[in-house]
Amino acid sequence: MPKIFMQISRFFLGVVFLIAGINGYFVIFGLDPFIETSPEAMALFEFEYLLIAEKSLEVICGILLLFNQFIPIAIAILSPIVANIFLLHLFLDHSLILLAVLLVLTLGYLLFYFRKNFISIFERKPKASQ
């Protein structure tokens, strides 16, 4: 059962971030996005290079999640993005708070499922590899 939840979480996050990343490229190229974007979120991207960097990471991580490749690095990259999305919708734009909560829950489950891959980060005095 836990593996099924992991697969559902991985697929959900992969689809959401692939679509959101592609939608962001529509904004970058001056086209109308196929999914309406939050004006509050767009105000945070005063510099276009930041939007390009974030949307590129979203597309790459979405593809990695969908193809079940390099899941721990995709989780590590998406963690601050999901935190930013959640805080933005919690404090500025409440319209997509349900989606933000779902992102936090599914990413949190993936973090828990792959926790053995992240446990060495918390070593106080790690040994260097020779």
CORDA-V266775 format. One record per helix or strand. SS is the DSSP state (helix for helix, strand for strand). FROM is the first residue (numbers start at 0). TO is the last residue. If there is no record, write none. Layout:
ss=[SS;SS]
from=[FROM;FROM]
to=[TO;TO]
This chain:
ss=[helix;helix;helix;helix;helix;helix]
from=[1;38;47;70;93;114]
to=[27;43;65;90;112;121]
